[in-house]
Amino acid sequence: MQTKLHIKKGDTVKVIAGNSRGMQGKVLVVNIKENTAIVEGINMVSKHTKPNAKNSQGGIVKQEAPVHISNLMVVDAKGNATRIGRQIDSKKEKLVRYSIKSGEVIK
């Protein structure tokens, strides 16, 4: 059974711990097994690559490394980092995520 995470692909998140603390970015990939996420422009590392068809020169490439989801908080529409709650939407009879701080539904 998969565990429910408070972060989904496409969410805007804020880093609350680590070298990239305070930075915001969009979630590109979520790895449920390892509880990590790759966030656009966050936790950049240098990777040494051999020449190949894509990169004929080879060399050093900057790319995002995974960040543990415990170090990320979802940002609501107002731009505040917030915890996530789940409730059943009365109109659609569907489970939706909402911001604990503002009470707004997070898309």
C-alpha distance (Angstrom), angle and dihedral (degrees) to the residues before:
residue distance angle dihedral
M1 . . .
Q2 3.78 . .
T3 3.78 119.5 .
K4 3.80 119.2 -124.3
L5 3.79 112.0 -113.8
H6 3.78 126.3 -161.0
I7 3.82 90.5 -134.5
K8 3.80 127.7 70.7
K9 3.79 133.7 -176.7
G10 3.81 109.3 -83.6
D11 3.83 96.2 28.3
T12 3.79 120.0 130.4
V13 3.79 108.0 -125.3
K14 3.79 138.5 -176.0
V15 3.81 122.7 -141.1
I16 3.81 110.3 -125.8
A17 3.82 99.5 -179.4
G18 3.80 139.5 27.1
N19 3.80 135.3 36.6
S20 3.81 93.4 -42.2
R21 3.82 93.8 50.9
G22 3.80 113.8 156.9
M23 3.80 95.6 18.4
Q24 3.80 122.7 123.4
G25 3.78 130.3 -149.0
K26 3.79 146.2 149.6
V27 3.82 119.8 -89.9
L28 3.82 110.4 -115.6
V29 3.83 101.4 176.1
V30 3.82 134.9 9.1
N31 3.82 119.6 -157.4
I32 3.81 106.6 -158.8
K33 3.82 96.0 -173.8
E34 3.80 94.1 55.8
N35 3.85 96.8 30.7
T36 3.80 91.6 -125.9
A37 3.78 135.8 127.6
I38 3.79 133.9 -161.5
V39 3.80 110.7 -134.3
E40 3.80 124.3 -163.4
G41 3.83 111.2 -102.2
I42 3.83 95.0 -3.7
N43 3.83 129.0 115.2
M44 3.81 93.7 8.5
V45 3.81 115.7 -166.5
S46 3.81 133.0 -175.5
K47 3.79 114.7 -117.0
H48 3.80 122.6 -167.5
T49 3.81 111.4 -137.8
K50 3.78 133.5 -169.9
P51 3.79 119.4 -130.6
N52 3.81 112.0 -85.0
A53 3.81 140.5 156.6
K54 3.82 92.9 -77.3
N55 3.79 96.2 43.4
S56 3.80 109.9 27.1
Q57 3.81 92.5 179.3
G58 3.80 99.1 50.0
G59 3.80 117.7 -162.9
I60 3.79 135.2 122.4
V61 3.81 118.8 -18.2
K62 3.82 125.7 -170.2
Q63 3.81 114.3 -137.7
E64 3.81 140.7 158.3
A65 3.80 119.6 -92.2
P66 3.82 124.2 -154.5
V67 3.82 120.4 -86.6
H68 3.81 122.2 -155.3
I69 3.81 110.0 -109.1
S70 3.82 91.8 -128.8
N71 3.81 86.0 70.3
L72 3.83 93.2 55.5
M73 3.81 132.6 77.7
V74 3.80 126.1 -169.8
V75 3.82 116.1 -114.6
D76 3.81 115.9 -137.3
A77 3.82 127.4 -143.3
K78 3.82 91.9 -84.8
G79 3.82 91.4 55.6
N80 3.81 97.3 -107.6
A81 3.80 122.9 133.7
T82 3.79 106.9 -120.4
R83 3.76 144.0 170.3
I84 3.80 117.7 -107.8
G85 3.79 127.7 -120.4
R86 3.81 129.9 -175.2
Q87 3.80 125.9 -139.1
I88 3.77 138.4 159.2
D89 3.81 112.3 -98.9
S90 3.81 108.5 -126.9
K91 3.82 94.4 -146.6
K92 3.80 100.4 47.2
E93 3.84 100.3 25.0
K94 3.80 87.7 -130.5
L95 3.81 132.8 128.2
V96 3.82 110.1 -106.8
R97 3.81 134.3 -178.8
Y98 3.79 118.2 -121.9
S99 3.79 137.7 -175.6
I100 3.81 113.6 -102.0
K101 3.84 91.3 -152.1
S102 3.80 100.8 48.5
G103 3.81 102.2 16.3
E104 3.82 91.8 -130.6
V105 3.79 121.3 141.0
I106 3.81 113.0 -107.5
K107 3.78 114.5 -137.0
